């Protein structure tokens, strides 16, 4: 599938560049091309977005308390389905605003950023500082086959060894029946986030800090003494756990007042929607047949940052998800650019990137998720040594 490259200096004009070949520009060249004000965050603007999402959350919660007044069970089922989906979208937006805090893009004041991020992520049962530290390593080593912290793919040899299969037999993994792929995908979407927090799944073998004194502890985001963190970070991990304990107590108390089932409907199902979107967004931002991964010898920060892809979910992504899907490439290059300036920054660097810029806007997001999950299983460097791409089945060569 050819990657569509879009020059967006004018939103209405779309120019497809399929043959243009350019070297990877250096980071300074890209930064100089972006208007200086794109790097400036506004605490007022950020707080207005936060207030908007909190207002959405409150309105939806109030509406949910009226669902029992509907006369028919079928209407109540539809209403709850609509509520949980929309609240999941709003919760994902709140998650992304806390993500801005972790990058220092919410405001110029990092202490304020950390307070807002801690409060918002704790509300969503996310360990803010734990995630912040490992996510920073993800940005530092994006696309690195050993040090990246999320969605590092299997290599051809490692997967063959794990499956006790030949390289030739691996090609059949991309030809599994749709129902098998669907069941695996549902499990991936429902439990992928929890497994990442609990056991650091999909991370590279060298993703933990090198100066961690205790290397034998499990790689859990909830353990201050995990090998994922350094001694100077331990107090922050404890603060993350405190936030989770506070929110857990609030949910328990709510259950005693309105019933556990109502808490599950009001909070539990939207919680899983948030994690569905979170896993899907992160996975698709870093997984595509045209997006490479690199060995330690060939990786650089800029090449790794460009090993990402801009996608779209239409109105949901642009409004609820604060365009984190639409303009993710520039976010990986310069993570302190606030999300509401990422579009203009993207327009500025696209002409310099040529075919180094990856974008997928010609198919639906959920269809991309299903097809990518089926086809992008393991990588090989049979082409350029040190540059690994996903292997396609013979049907898709």
Secondary structure as GFF3:
##gff-version 3
##sequence-region A 1 397
A	DSSP	alpha_helix	27	33	.	.	.	ID=ss1
A	DSSP	three_ten_helix	36	39	.	.	.	ID=ss2
A	DSSP	alpha_helix	43	64	.	.	.	ID=ss3
A	DSSP	three_ten_helix	67	69	.	.	.	ID=ss4
A	DSSP	alpha_helix	73	103	.	.	.	ID=ss5
A	DSSP	alpha_helix	110	123	.	.	.	ID=ss6
A	DSSP	alpha_helix	128	140	.	.	.	ID=ss7
A	DSSP	beta_strand	154	155	.	.	.	ID=ss8
A	DSSP	alpha_helix	156	163	.	.	.	ID=ss9
A	DSSP	alpha_helix	167	170	.	.	.	ID=ss10
A	DSSP	three_ten_helix	171	175	.	.	.	ID=ss11
A	DSSP	alpha_helix	178	199	.	.	.	ID=ss12
A	DSSP	three_ten_helix	231	233	.	.	.	ID=ss13
A	DSSP	alpha_helix	234	258	.	.	.	ID=ss14
A	DSSP	alpha_helix	260	263	.	.	.	ID=ss15
A	DSSP	pi_helix	264	268	.	.	.	ID=ss16
A	DSSP	alpha_helix	269	286	.	.	.	ID=ss17
A	DSSP	beta_strand	293	294	.	.	.	ID=ss18
A	DSSP	alpha_helix	301	305	.	.	.	ID=ss19
A	DSSP	alpha_helix	315	315	.	.	.	ID=ss20
A	DSSP	pi_helix	316	320	.	.	.	ID=ss21
A	DSSP	alpha_helix	328	333	.	.	.	ID=ss22
A	DSSP	three_ten_helix	339	341	.	.	.	ID=ss23
A	DSSP	alpha_helix	342	353	.	.	.	ID=ss24
A	DSSP	three_ten_helix	354	356	.	.	.	ID=ss25
A	DSSP	alpha_helix	365	375	.	.	.	ID=ss26
A	DSSP	beta_strand	378	380	.	.	.	ID=ss27
A	DSSP	beta_strand	387	390	.	.	.	ID=ss28
A	DSSP	three_ten_helix	394	396	.	.	.	ID=ss29
###
